[in-house]
Amino acid sequence: MGIDLGSAASIADPAGYFRPWLLDGDVHWSDAQRGWAMVGHEAVAEAFRDDDTLSADRITVLERVAVDRPDEFRLVVDLLSGWMIFRDPPAHTRLRVPVRSAFTSRRAADLTAMVETIVEAAFDAMASGAVDGALDLTEHVARPVPALVIGALLGVDPGERPQLQQWSDDLATIVFSLSPHATPPAGAMRAAAAFRDFFGRQVDRARQSQDDSLVARIAALDDTFSADELVGMCTMLLFAGHETTTSLIQNMAATLLERPDLAERLRADDALVDTAVDEFLRVQGPARTMVRKVAVDHDRSGVTMRAGQNVFLSIAAANHDERIFDDPAAIELARDPNPHLSFGWGLHHCLGAPLARIEAAAVLRTLLRRHPKLRSVGSVPALTGATMGFHRGSVRLQSI
């Protein structure tokens, strides 16, 4: 049986599953994914930096998908055309530059107080929403906190978060699909239409108010960007700013419920929290696989890749490469250095990485402080997802 990046074994035990494949080479053909699976850390990092022979463009694929979809699917294509993560240079660079300054480490650090305030309020809501002593961390913390933080940066009313969350969930069916041709389009089409109308109004309002929100900054770019690109930028920031961080928070909490010894060590040494966040990102980071397309025929890692073939960059495998990480199956809270690839690398490194780290650390510290004993209500939902790793269902803990 060939390598399968979405198999249950690769999700449950990435170190064990990927080890023989890593020992056998950095790149393998996957019948399951119908493309090349890139697993070695060095190979995946190099691929992230390569915009000459590998393409990140998914718009061309969606254009082909649109041929067999209802006319409304065009809205999905237009919306995602404004997402820099789905574009190659020079379009990628053109879309990235306007928002890069908003997500520097210094700018993110300035937002720490706001993040901590939102996190405290979320834990208050979780406590008041307890049912028979059960606290729903997914519903009250993991989902709302990242959405409220990025919403505040975008100037979005907090009361609009639940609707935006639903639209993001619907759009995710296409964004995270390894097979968009086989993905039912209805949810994504509804979401694209809703986002176009919502952020279209936000951009118009921001032009009038001239505030300091990210939407206002984006609205000021209308001389060089189309209306669809402006709305696409806003949607990508909202989507990227909370979907992956929500999964990170949920994954961290689930791990601590399963491993109380890790929680006790973090309580004993708060200085470990920052390195622990990166270790959780390495071991169970939200991003498991990124998709590329071979742009030109070339040889790589001992195989010949042909133009048009799919390449799947397995972040999960690279993050468990024992040539880079000692004892990759172990969770080492003090692991340093920790060159995991959960935020991408090079040209496609995640702009929101500093903010995601701050949010995750704030949630982790608050969880440990306000809940000196962590116990799960029922079993912890299983980790799932070929492209995004997340615990399907609510992570719930006992109120102690």
FENMO-V590582 format. One record per run of one state. SS is the DSSP state (hx for helix, st for strand, lp for the rest). FROM is the first residue (numbers start at 1). TO is the last residue. If there is no record, write none. Layout:
# FENMO-V590582
ss & from & to
SS & FROM & TO
SS & FROM & TO
This chain:
# FENMO-V590582
ss & from & to
lp & 1 & 7
hx & 8 & 12
lp & 13 & 13
hx & 14 & 24
lp & 25 & 26
st & 27 & 30
lp & 31 & 34
st & 35 & 38
lp & 39 & 40
hx & 41 & 49
lp & 50 & 53
st & 54 & 55
lp & 56 & 58
hx & 59 & 67
lp & 68 & 72
hx & 73 & 80
lp & 81 & 83
hx & 84 & 86
lp & 87 & 90
hx & 91 & 103
lp & 104 & 104
hx & 105 & 110
lp & 111 & 111
hx & 112 & 128
lp & 129 & 130
st & 131 & 131
lp & 132 & 133
st & 134 & 136
hx & 137 & 154
lp & 155 & 157
hx & 158 & 175
lp & 176 & 179
hx & 180 & 182
lp & 183 & 185
hx & 186 & 209
lp & 210 & 213
hx & 214 & 219
lp & 220 & 226
hx & 227 & 258
lp & 259 & 259
hx & 260 & 268
lp & 269 & 269
hx & 270 & 284
lp & 285 & 286
st & 287 & 287
lp & 288 & 288
st & 289 & 294
lp & 295 & 297
st & 298 & 300
lp & 301 & 302
st & 303 & 305
lp & 306 & 309
st & 310 & 314
hx & 315 & 318
lp & 319 & 345
hx & 346 & 348
lp & 349 & 352
hx & 353 & 370
lp & 371 & 375
st & 376 & 376
lp & 377 & 382
st & 383 & 384
lp & 385 & 387
st & 388 & 388
lp & 389 & 389
st & 390 & 391
lp & 392 & 395
st & 396 & 398
lp & 399 & 400
